[in-house]
Amino acid sequence: MTEVFIRSPVHCPICKQERTSQRTKGEIVDALDNNKPIRAFVECHDWHWDLTESERKELAATVRA
C-alpha cells in the first residue's frame, strides 16, 4: 500500500526562509488525534522542531479537507 505524504510550508527558525516539510498523512492524523507533537524538518540548517499550535491547526485543516 502506498503512503500519502503531506507537504506543508514551514519557516526555518534559523534563517526564516520558507521551506517544505513532509510527513505521512497517517503520522499527522495520529499526532492530531492523540495530541502528540508533530515534528518539522528543514534541510537548509538540518533542523528539527515541534510545530506550534497555530501551525498544527493549519496542517489539520489541510489534512482533513
NUPADREN-413031 format. One record per residue (C-alpha): residue in one letter; x, z, y. Coordinates in Angstrom, 3 decimals, m for minus. Example, Ala and Ser with C-alpha at 12.3 -4.5 7.8 and 13.67 -1.06 7.14 Angstrom:
2
<bavo><aa>A</aa><px>12.300</px><pz>7.800</pz><py>m4.500</py></bavo>
<bavo><aa>S</aa><px>13.670</px><pz>7.140</pz><py>m1.060</py></bavo>
***
This chain:
65
<bavo><aa>M</aa><px>0.000</px><pz>0.000</pz><py>0.000</py></bavo>
<bavo><aa>T</aa><px>1.324</px><pz>m0.925</pz><py>3.421</py></bavo>
<bavo><aa>E</aa><px>1.533</px><pz>1.841</pz><py>6.005</py></bavo>
<bavo><aa>V</aa><px>0.328</px><pz>1.171</pz><py>9.515</py></bavo>
<bavo><aa>F</aa><px>2.807</px><pz>2.063</pz><py>12.233</py></bavo>
<bavo><aa>I</aa><px>1.583</px><pz>3.032</pz><py>15.679</py></bavo>
<bavo><aa>R</aa><px>3.947</px><pz>2.285</pz><py>18.538</py></bavo>
<bavo><aa>S</aa><px>3.474</px><pz>4.177</pz><py>21.767</py></bavo>
<bavo><aa>P</aa><px>5.242</px><pz>4.160</pz><py>25.110</py></bavo>
<bavo><aa>V</aa><px>7.272</px><pz>7.275</pz><py>25.929</py></bavo>
<bavo><aa>H</aa><px>9.671</px><pz>8.122</pz><py>28.737</py></bavo>
<bavo><aa>C</aa><px>13.162</px><pz>9.192</pz><py>27.779</py></bavo>
<bavo><aa>P</aa><px>13.659</px><pz>12.751</pz><py>29.049</py></bavo>
<bavo><aa>I</aa><px>17.259</px><pz>11.914</pz><py>29.972</py></bavo>
<bavo><aa>C</aa><px>17.174</px><pz>8.538</pz><py>31.764</py></bavo>
<bavo><aa>K</aa><px>13.390</px><pz>8.403</pz><py>32.440</py></bavo>
<bavo><aa>Q</aa><px>13.189</px><pz>4.814</pz><py>31.193</py></bavo>
<bavo><aa>E</aa><px>10.076</px><pz>3.813</pz><py>29.289</py></bavo>
<bavo><aa>R</aa><px>10.788</px><pz>3.157</pz><py>25.621</py></bavo>
<bavo><aa>T</aa><px>8.722</px><pz>2.733</pz><py>22.477</py></bavo>
<bavo><aa>S</aa><px>8.418</px><pz>5.400</pz><py>19.812</py></bavo>
<bavo><aa>Q</aa><px>6.686</px><pz>4.874</pz><py>16.480</py></bavo>
<bavo><aa>R</aa><px>5.157</px><pz>6.925</pz><py>13.687</py></bavo>
<bavo><aa>T</aa><px>2.836</px><pz>6.055</pz><py>10.829</py></bavo>
<bavo><aa>K</aa><px>m0.859</px><pz>6.374</pz><py>11.523</py></bavo>
<bavo><aa>G</aa><px>m1.083</px><pz>8.895</pz><py>8.667</py></bavo>
<bavo><aa>E</aa><px>1.601</px><pz>11.121</pz><py>10.220</py></bavo>
<bavo><aa>I</aa><px>m0.131</px><pz>11.035</pz><py>13.586</py></bavo>
<bavo><aa>V</aa><px>m3.611</px><pz>11.765</pz><py>12.239</py></bavo>
<bavo><aa>D</aa><px>m2.276</px><pz>14.624</pz><py>10.097</py></bavo>
<bavo><aa>A</aa><px>m0.457</px><pz>16.149</pz><py>13.087</py></bavo>
<bavo><aa>L</aa><px>m3.514</px><pz>15.829</pz><py>15.330</py></bavo>
<bavo><aa>D</aa><px>m5.940</px><pz>17.225</pz><py>12.730</py></bavo>
<bavo><aa>N</aa><px>m3.682</px><pz>20.163</pz><py>11.821</py></bavo>
<bavo><aa>N</aa><px>m2.262</px><pz>20.935</pz><py>15.270</py></bavo>
<bavo><aa>K</aa><px>1.277</px><pz>20.077</pz><py>14.209</py></bavo>
<bavo><aa>P</aa><px>3.930</px><pz>18.807</pz><py>16.638</py></bavo>
<bavo><aa>I</aa><px>4.331</px><pz>15.057</pz><py>16.989</py></bavo>
<bavo><aa>R</aa><px>7.968</px><pz>14.075</pz><py>17.353</py></bavo>
<bavo><aa>A</aa><px>9.039</px><pz>11.239</pz><py>19.620</py></bavo>
<bavo><aa>F</aa><px>12.359</px><pz>9.440</pz><py>19.446</py></bavo>
<bavo><aa>V</aa><px>14.227</px><pz>7.141</pz><py>21.824</py></bavo>
<bavo><aa>E</aa><px>17.281</px><pz>5.168</pz><py>20.819</py></bavo>
<bavo><aa>C</aa><px>18.769</px><pz>4.942</pz><py>24.317</py></bavo>
<bavo><aa>H</aa><px>20.063</px><pz>8.514</pz><py>24.024</py></bavo>
<bavo><aa>D</aa><px>19.370</px><pz>9.179</pz><py>20.319</py></bavo>
<bavo><aa>W</aa><px>16.956</px><pz>11.904</pz><py>21.459</py></bavo>
<bavo><aa>H</aa><px>14.046</px><pz>13.636</pz><py>19.670</py></bavo>
<bavo><aa>W</aa><px>11.374</px><pz>15.876</pz><py>21.220</py></bavo>
<bavo><aa>D</aa><px>7.775</px><pz>17.014</pz><py>20.711</py></bavo>
<bavo><aa>L</aa><px>5.074</px><pz>15.178</pz><py>22.625</py></bavo>
<bavo><aa>T</aa><px>3.346</px><pz>17.104</pz><py>25.401</py></bavo>
<bavo><aa>E</aa><px>m0.351</px><pz>17.903</pz><py>25.205</py></bavo>
<bavo><aa>S</aa><px>m1.218</px><pz>15.032</pz><py>27.570</py></bavo>
<bavo><aa>E</aa><px>0.904</px><pz>12.610</pz><py>25.511</py></bavo>
<bavo><aa>R</aa><px>m0.870</px><pz>13.824</pz><py>22.354</py></bavo>
<bavo><aa>K</aa><px>m4.271</px><pz>13.144</pz><py>23.946</py></bavo>
<bavo><aa>E</aa><px>m3.238</px><pz>9.619</pz><py>24.932</py></bavo>
<bavo><aa>L</aa><px>m1.953</px><pz>8.951</pz><py>21.429</py></bavo>
<bavo><aa>A</aa><px>m5.116</px><pz>10.405</pz><py>19.868</py></bavo>
<bavo><aa>A</aa><px>m7.268</px><pz>8.068</pz><py>21.966</py></bavo>
<bavo><aa>T</aa><px>m5.213</px><pz>5.099</pz><py>20.744</py></bavo>
<bavo><aa>V</aa><px>m5.221</px><pz>6.102</pz><py>17.078</py></bavo>
<bavo><aa>R</aa><px>m8.908</px><pz>6.986</pz><py>16.927</py></bavo>
<bavo><aa>A</aa><px>m10.160</px><pz>3.970</pz><py>18.905</py></bavo>
***
